[in-house]
Amino acid sequence: MMYKIYYDDDYILEGDVNFNIPTGRRTGVISIATIDETHNWVFWHSKDWYILQHDGEWFGCDQAGLIDQIVHRCEHLKYILQGRVLVPYEKYEDIINKMLTECKPSKTGWYPGER
């Protein structure tokens, strides 16, 4: 499964489940976009932590969710990346808007709870 990771320094990392995320790129994550057969893309943003499972699926969670995943599902986790809040907020919005416009074909719908 292909994904794009958008960082606080405007860097974009593209990869798939077999790609190794460099140690220096495991913090400062603003959003993650993954290919989806139903809606073309799934967007993860506004999360404290982003987790890539060994099956190639991404999801985002808060601190309590991260601890729960480590305690109960550690063997399923491939990477844990740290999210970031940006100030001023306009910088964050710019990165999200870049993701929304760069991911082609355009997203066709949203899943319940996706944000």
GIBELBEL-V515559 format. One record per residue. RES is the residue in one small letter. PHI is phi in degrees with one decimal (NA if undefined). PSI is psi in whole degrees, -180 to 180 (999 if undefined). Layout:
res->(RES/RES)
phi->(PHI/PHI)
psi->(PSI/PSI)
//
This chain:
res->(m/m/y/k/i/y/y/d/d/d/y/i/l/e/g/d/v/n/f/n/i/p/t/g/r/r/t/g/v/i/s/i/a/t/i/d/e/t/h/n/w/v/f/w/h/s/k/d/w/y/i/l/q/h/d/g/e/w/f/g/c/d/q/a/g/l/i/d/q/i/v/h/r/c/e/h/l/k/y/i/l/q/g/r/v/l/v/p/y/e/k/y/e/d/i/i/n/k/m/l/t/e/c/k/p/s/k/t/g/w/y/p/g/e/r)
phi->(NA/-87.0/-143.8/-128.5/-110.5/-103.9/-109.3/-66.8/-100.9/72.7/-75.5/-125.1/-108.9/-111.0/-166.6/-140.3/-59.9/-89.2/-79.5/-92.6/-80.6/-60.1/-52.5/-70.9/-116.0/-105.9/-133.0/77.8/-80.0/-97.7/-159.3/-134.0/-114.9/-124.4/-64.6/-140.5/-67.3/-81.6/-117.5/73.5/-144.8/-118.4/-110.9/-111.6/-155.9/62.6/-115.8/-78.1/-137.8/-123.7/-119.8/-102.9/-87.2/-62.1/-82.0/94.4/-86.8/-99.1/-155.6/-114.4/-155.0/-95.2/-60.8/-64.4/-64.8/-62.7/-61.4/-59.4/-63.9/-64.9/-70.6/-102.1/-139.4/-51.6/-68.0/-93.9/-94.4/-96.3/-136.6/-123.8/-114.3/-91.9/-74.8/-145.8/-99.8/-110.4/-126.5/-76.1/-59.5/-59.4/-63.6/-60.7/-59.5/-60.8/-68.2/-63.8/-63.6/-62.2/-60.8/-62.8/-88.3/-79.9/-77.3/-120.9/-67.0/-60.2/-64.0/-107.7/-174.3/-125.5/-85.9/-57.8/85.7/-72.7/-156.9)
psi->(132/144/161/132/126/128/165/-17/20/5/144/125/125/139/-169/-176/-24/-6/140/121/122/147/-41/-5/31/6/166/23/129/-43/161/132/131/146/141/132/-31/-48/15/-42/151/132/128/123/170/35/154/-35/146/130/130/123/162/-23/0/-2/135/154/160/154/172/-172/-44/-39/-38/-47/-43/-44/-43/-42/-43/-18/24/-38/-14/-8/127/-50/146/120/144/128/171/141/136/140/128/159/-29/-35/-43/-48/-39/-43/-42/-44/-36/-44/-46/-34/-29/-29/107/144/160/152/139/-9/176/145/152/129/-10/135/999)
//
